[in-house]
């Protein structure tokens, strides 16, 4: 005899329902974090504009911070849109900047 597929599905339904609710909750949490990162990025943009006007060049620290946060936002959006199952920071490492200081 063939084993009925519904037998194994019934066992997994509770776990699947729980994991779906956990995923939806995590998307909501990361969406709030995404909102907060927008405020941080606004501060970086304003800071970079101020550095540019005052010193004639952008600040390297703010360039690196902006690059890392941009990657973090990308990870959040990939997770929130179900294009990635990898949970962003603090569940994984915070992205590092690829900007090279000159």
Backbone as ProteinMPNN parsed JSONL, in Angstrom:
{"seq_chain_A": "XXXXXXXXXXXXXXXXXXXXXXXXXXXXXXXXXXXXXXXXXXXXXXXXXXXXXXXXXXXXXXXXXXXXXXXXXXXXXXXXXXXXXXXXXXXXXXXXXXXXXX", "coords_chain_A": {"N_chain_A": [[0.738, -1.18, 0.0], [0.119, 2.243, -0.538], [1.224, 5.036, 1.244], [-0.849, 7.411, 2.772], [-0.797, 10.779, 1.887], [-2.033, 12.729, 3.354], [-1.844, 11.999, 5.998], [0.749, 12.673, 6.975], [0.683, 15.37, 6.487], [-1.287, 16.366, 8.192], [-0.069, 16.119, 10.681], [1.925, 17.996, 10.447], [0.538, 20.397, 10.167], [-0.076, 22.022, 12.477], [2.479, 22.878, 13.257], [3.171, 24.201, 10.924], [1.218, 26.227, 10.818], [1.915, 27.622, 13.151], [4.536, 28.426, 12.486], [3.978, 30.055, 10.322], [2.575, 32.153, 11.548], [4.58, 33.09, 13.235], [6.364, 33.988, 11.3], [4.843, 36.052, 10.092], [4.602, 37.771, 12.284], [7.333, 38.365, 12.676], [7.885, 39.704, 10.276], [6.32, 41.988, 10.698], [7.662, 43.11, 12.911], [10.199, 43.61, 11.79], [9.412, 45.42, 9.871], [8.79, 47.644, 11.4], [11.354, 48.174, 12.383], [12.549, 48.814, 9.967], [11.24, 51.231, 9.454], [12.354, 52.796, 11.514], [15.019, 52.78, 10.688], [14.891, 54.456, 8.537], [14.747, 56.966, 9.707], [17.259, 57.107, 10.867], [18.815, 57.035, 8.544], [18.007, 59.454, 7.414], [19.201, 61.244, 9.211], [21.874, 60.66, 8.632], [22.04, 61.468, 5.939], [21.482, 64.238, 6.169], [23.628, 64.907, 7.8], [25.776, 64.275, 6.07], [25.344, 66.138, 4.034], [25.787, 68.488, 5.471], [28.508, 68.113, 6.203], [29.615, 68.157, 3.632], [29.026, 70.789, 2.793], [30.406, 72.266, 4.731], [33.077, 71.234, 4.937], [33.745, 70.551, 2.366], [33.859, 67.962, 1.535], [32.371, 64.665, 1.813], [31.798, 62.819, 4.903], [33.784, 60.087, 5.877], [33.156, 58.135, 7.841], [30.373, 58.407, 8.047], [29.739, 57.703, 5.429], [30.426, 54.963, 5.414], [28.682, 54.036, 7.437], [26.217, 54.646, 6.256], [26.324, 52.962, 4.025], [26.377, 50.388, 5.21], [23.906, 50.409, 6.578], [22.191, 50.709, 4.419], [22.495, 48.203, 3.181], [21.457, 46.641, 5.233], [18.781, 47.502, 5.267], [18.055, 46.543, 2.767], [18.224, 43.783, 3.278], [16.163, 43.558, 5.174], [13.923, 44.277, 3.615], [13.973, 42.234, 1.694], [13.435, 40.037, 3.335], [10.907, 40.78, 4.363], [9.344, 40.807, 2.082], [9.265, 38.191, 1.439], [11.265, 37.192, -0.153], [13.496, 36.238, 0.898], [14.417, 33.919, 3.419], [16.101, 34.334, 5.424], [16.598, 35.748, 8.487], [17.102, 39.131, 9.253], [19.634, 41.142, 11.044], [18.857, 41.371, 14.492], [19.236, 38.626, 14.284], [21.05, 37.651, 12.577], [24.357, 38.451, 11.359], [25.217, 41.951, 11.387], [25.259, 43.835, 8.401], [28.342, 44.637, 6.747], [30.19, 47.481, 5.57], [31.18, 48.087, 2.179], [32.528, 50.207, 1.356], [35.475, 51.817, 0.576], [37.863, 53.524, 2.376], [39.568, 56.409, 1.415]], "CA_chain_A": [[0.0, 0.0, 0.0], [0.667, 3.594, -0.573], [0.95, 5.83, 2.45], [-1.653, 8.592, 2.476], [-0.057, 12.024, 2.097], [-2.732, 13.555, 4.336], [-1.418, 11.637, 7.352], [1.917, 13.466, 7.376], [0.327, 16.786, 6.413], [-2.026, 16.714, 9.403], [0.89, 16.256, 11.774], [2.709, 19.211, 10.235], [-0.31, 21.588, 10.076], [0.085, 22.895, 13.635], [3.8, 23.498, 13.154], [3.138, 25.123, 9.789], [0.436, 27.388, 11.237], [2.72, 28.38, 14.109], [5.659, 29.065, 11.795], [3.423, 31.141, 9.505], [2.285, 33.279, 12.446], [5.878, 33.627, 13.657], [6.891, 34.734, 10.148], [4.073, 37.293, 9.958], [5.019, 38.613, 13.405], [8.692, 38.84, 12.414], [7.779, 40.707, 9.209], [5.821, 43.213, 11.321], [8.742, 43.665, 13.732], [11.227, 44.162, 10.911], [8.858, 46.589, 9.197], [8.989, 48.76, 12.348], [12.787, 48.474, 12.369], [12.758, 49.501, 8.693], [10.789, 52.613, 9.645], [13.355, 53.473, 12.337], [16.247, 52.976, 9.908], [14.686, 55.622, 7.678], [15.098, 58.141, 10.502], [18.723, 57.093, 10.974], [19.34, 57.421, 7.237], [17.765, 60.894, 7.274], [20.257, 61.919, 9.971], [23.126, 60.481, 7.888], [21.962, 62.32, 4.747], [21.623, 65.626, 6.614], [25.016, 65.037, 8.239], [26.658, 64.289, 4.897], [25.171, 67.436, 3.368], [26.466, 69.474, 6.316], [29.949, 67.909, 6.016], [29.966, 68.6, 2.288], [28.982, 72.25, 2.745], [31.38, 72.846, 5.656], [34.461, 70.803, 4.689], [33.963, 70.338, 0.947], [33.816, 66.53, 1.205], [31.553, 63.888, 2.75], [32.474, 62.151, 6.012], [33.992, 58.654, 5.607], [32.412, 57.337, 8.82], [28.959, 58.428, 7.644], [29.63, 56.914, 4.188], [30.422, 53.546, 5.803], [27.434, 53.769, 8.162], [25.137, 54.665, 5.271], [26.425, 51.76, 3.195], [25.952, 49.24, 6.028], [22.46, 50.501, 6.839], [21.524, 50.428, 3.135], [22.479, 46.742, 3.023], [20.535, 46.126, 6.243], [17.429, 47.785, 4.761], [17.83, 45.586, 1.679], [17.94, 42.486, 3.904], [14.827, 43.65, 5.782], [12.915, 44.259, 2.557], [13.954, 40.885, 1.113], [12.737, 39.174, 4.298], [9.496, 41.202, 4.47], [8.64, 40.477, 0.841], [9.375, 36.735, 1.308], [12.305, 36.836, -1.114], [14.548, 35.605, 1.681], [13.989, 33.38, 4.711], [17.15, 34.691, 6.387], [16.198, 36.874, 9.337], [18.158, 40.132, 9.388], [20.127, 41.484, 12.369], [19.874, 40.763, 15.332], [19.275, 37.169, 14.13], [22.249, 37.367, 11.784], [25.342, 39.532, 11.492], [24.908, 43.229, 10.748], [26.081, 43.949, 7.188], [29.476, 45.556, 6.786], [30.322, 48.358, 4.417], [32.192, 47.796, 1.174], [33.142, 51.49, 0.998], [36.908, 51.858, 0.909], [38.313, 54.859, 2.755], [40.717, 56.855, 0.618]], "C_chain_A": [[0.799, 1.277, 0.0], [0.285, 4.328, 0.709], [0.188, 7.083, 2.032], [-0.862, 9.853, 2.821], [-0.715, 12.863, 3.196], [-2.313, 13.232, 5.765], [-0.256, 12.505, 7.819], [1.591, 14.955, 7.356], [-0.399, 17.209, 7.687], [-1.091, 16.928, 10.582], [1.62, 17.588, 11.67], [1.87, 20.491, 10.246], [-0.12, 22.545, 11.245], [1.424, 23.615, 13.59], [3.824, 24.529, 12.037], [2.369, 26.389, 10.152], [1.239, 28.268, 12.189], [3.857, 29.104, 13.402], [5.175, 30.2, 10.886], [3.148, 32.36, 10.369], [3.568, 33.918, 12.959], [6.46, 34.483, 12.529], [6.167, 36.066, 9.99], [4.451, 38.274, 11.074], [6.407, 39.2, 13.149], [8.702, 39.885, 11.298], [7.305, 42.03, 9.803], [6.904, 43.893, 12.16], [9.8, 44.304, 12.836], [10.711, 45.356, 10.119], [8.989, 47.819, 10.103], [10.463, 49.162, 12.397], [13.137, 49.225, 11.082], [12.358, 50.972, 8.811], [11.83, 53.399, 10.447], [14.651, 53.714, 11.561], [16.111, 54.158, 8.954], [15.058, 56.905, 8.422], [16.617, 58.249, 10.66], [19.344, 57.544, 9.648], [19.121, 58.911, 6.965], [18.853, 61.677, 7.999], [21.597, 61.816, 9.236], [23.144, 61.394, 6.664], [22.162, 63.787, 5.126], [23.065, 65.877, 7.069], [25.983, 65.111, 7.072], [26.551, 65.614, 4.148], [25.891, 68.532, 4.15], [27.983, 69.35, 6.157], [30.405, 68.429, 4.656], [30.018, 70.123, 2.215], [30.078, 72.886, 3.596], [32.817, 72.506, 5.258], [34.769, 70.606, 3.21], [33.983, 68.878, 0.543], [32.971, 65.788, 2.236], [32.419, 63.19, 3.797], [32.574, 60.65, 5.738], [33.211, 57.76, 6.566], [30.94, 57.267, 8.431], [28.74, 57.672, 6.336], [29.549, 55.43, 4.518], [29.125, 53.179, 6.525], [26.258, 53.71, 7.192], [25.132, 53.427, 4.395], [25.942, 50.528, 3.962], [24.444, 49.247, 6.253], [21.673, 50.253, 5.55], [21.42, 48.928, 2.888], [21.495, 46.104, 4.004], [19.092, 46.327, 5.794], [17.088, 46.814, 3.628], [17.498, 44.203, 2.232], [16.541, 42.473, 4.523], [13.757, 43.536, 4.701], [12.844, 42.894, 1.868], [13.212, 39.91, 2.025], [11.247, 39.498, 4.323], [8.688, 40.849, 3.232], [8.749, 38.989, 0.491], [10.321, 36.314, 0.186], [13.499, 36.194, -0.429], [13.949, 35.08, 2.975], [14.995, 33.722, 5.807], [16.709, 35.92, 7.18], [17.37, 37.845, 9.474], [18.613, 40.302, 10.846], [18.937, 41.838, 13.268], [19.949, 39.232, 15.233], [20.443, 36.722, 13.267], [23.181, 38.564, 11.934], [24.872, 40.794, 10.784], [25.816, 43.383, 9.535], [27.225, 44.953, 7.368], [29.561, 46.327, 5.479], [31.407, 47.866, 3.476], [32.938, 49.055, 0.759], [34.585, 51.487, 1.473], [37.286, 53.297, 1.211], [39.553, 55.215, 1.957], [41.604, 57.758, 1.441]], "O_chain_A": [[1.94, 1.368, 0.454], [-0.848, 4.237, 1.182], [0.545, 7.735, 1.05], [-0.324, 9.974, 3.922], [-0.036, 13.62, 3.89], [-2.411, 14.084, 6.649], [-0.275, 13.017, 8.938], [2.165, 15.723, 8.129], [-0.15, 18.297, 8.207], [-1.307, 17.829, 11.393], [1.901, 18.232, 12.681], [2.438, 21.581, 10.327], [-0.013, 23.754, 11.038], [1.5, 24.815, 13.852], [4.419, 25.597, 12.178], [2.805, 27.496, 9.835], [1.251, 29.492, 12.062], [4.117, 30.273, 13.687], [5.881, 31.191, 10.703], [3.454, 33.483, 9.969], [3.644, 35.138, 13.103], [6.984, 35.57, 12.773], [6.805, 37.097, 9.778], [4.601, 39.47, 10.826], [6.634, 40.388, 13.376], [9.456, 40.855, 11.372], [7.83, 43.086, 9.451], [7.044, 45.115, 12.122], [10.246, 45.42, 13.102], [11.497, 46.221, 9.732], [9.269, 48.916, 9.619], [10.785, 50.349, 12.447], [13.931, 50.165, 11.107], [13.065, 51.853, 8.32], [12.152, 54.536, 10.101], [15.308, 54.737, 11.753], [17.106, 54.79, 8.602], [15.622, 57.825, 7.83], [17.184, 59.34, 10.594], [20.284, 58.338, 9.635], [19.968, 59.556, 6.349], [19.37, 62.661, 7.469], [22.369, 62.775, 9.219], [24.162, 62.028, 6.384], [22.928, 64.498, 4.475], [23.65, 66.917, 6.766], [26.91, 65.922, 7.082], [27.556, 66.149, 3.681], [26.53, 69.404, 3.56], [28.673, 70.357, 5.996], [31.453, 69.065, 4.546], [30.95, 70.686, 1.64], [30.621, 73.928, 3.228], [33.68, 73.384, 5.242], [35.937, 70.504, 2.835], [34.108, 68.564, -0.641], [32.861, 66.216, 3.385], [33.618, 62.998, 3.599], [31.575, 60.01, 5.407], [32.661, 56.74, 6.151], [30.33, 56.199, 8.478], [27.687, 57.065, 6.141], [28.707, 54.715, 3.973], [28.537, 52.132, 6.255], [25.404, 52.829, 7.295], [24.072, 52.9, 4.059], [25.186, 49.718, 3.426], [23.786, 48.213, 6.133], [20.6, 49.65, 5.59], [20.384, 48.438, 2.44], [20.791, 45.153, 3.662], [18.27, 45.42, 5.926], [15.962, 46.324, 3.544], [16.603, 43.526, 1.726], [15.818, 41.483, 4.406], [12.794, 42.785, 4.854], [11.757, 42.449, 1.499], [12.455, 39.061, 1.553], [10.414, 38.591, 4.306], [7.482, 40.618, 3.321], [8.377, 38.573, -0.606], [10.197, 35.218, -0.36], [14.401, 35.673, -1.085], [13.075, 35.716, 3.563], [14.764, 33.43, 6.98], [16.478, 36.99, 6.617], [18.492, 37.437, 9.775], [18.055, 39.69, 11.758], [18.059, 42.572, 12.813], [20.655, 38.604, 16.022], [20.78, 35.538, 13.236], [22.831, 39.563, 12.561], [24.226, 40.738, 9.737], [27.011, 43.097, 9.617], [27.086, 45.971, 8.047], [29.075, 45.889, 4.436], [32.416, 47.305, 3.903], [33.85, 49.009, -0.066], [34.871, 51.19, 2.633], [37.055, 54.189, 0.395], [40.478, 54.412, 1.84], [42.625, 58.238, 0.947]]}, "name": "protein", "num_of_chains": 1, "seq": "XXXXXXXXXXXXXXXXXXXXXXXXXXXXXXXXXXXXXXXXXXXXXXXXXXXXXXXXXXXXXXXXXXXXXXXXXXXXXXXXXXXXXXXXXXXXXXXXXXXXXX"}
